[in-house]
């Protein structure tokens, strides 16, 4: 099926181009989303008559999207989830979660605008793409953690593995110090015993 694009569509073309697409894709996505019209002679003529108006509208919406992208880019949002000690999530983080996080922080983002670069299955920092306009994208960061404290740790550049290793090292150090204290106390006891024995020998003499 041939359609004429009313805006830039990724992997298809630019505004005004006539392209071939599958009929189902056109009927289920392009036409209802008003991203394209069927490429009939009448629709092509109508588009040419409205082209300047459509280009002006596209320019305005693109400027608005660019302004929002400047504010949204690299914003970090915390998502609290349960996970195993290895960091594997018990639940999932969806595009809806990303959209909700952005909206809760004052940005208007819809689920359909969000694309995960890869499935989020572990704790950590994850980049997420938000399409604000056919020609404008922003990247946000989801900080997936089990608590706000852990999220702050991850935001500082430390992973849960780093934190666990540091905690283990600290515990090992405390144990080593404890054994040193015990050894020192035992040595002191031996010294006291030797001193007492020496005094006893002197008394006998």
NORKA-V23585 format. One record per helix or strand. SS is the DSSP state (@ for helix, = for strand). FROM is the first residue (numbers start at 1). LEN is the number of residues. If there is no record, write none. Layout:
{{SS	FROM	LEN} {SS	FROM	LEN}}
This chain:
{{=	2	4} {=	9	1} {=	13	1} {=	18	3} {@	23	8} {=	36	3} {@	41	32} {=	76	5} {=	83	1} {=	88	2} {@	95	10} {@	111	3} {=	114	3} {=	122	1} {=	124	10} {=	136	10} {@	148	8} {@	160	45}}
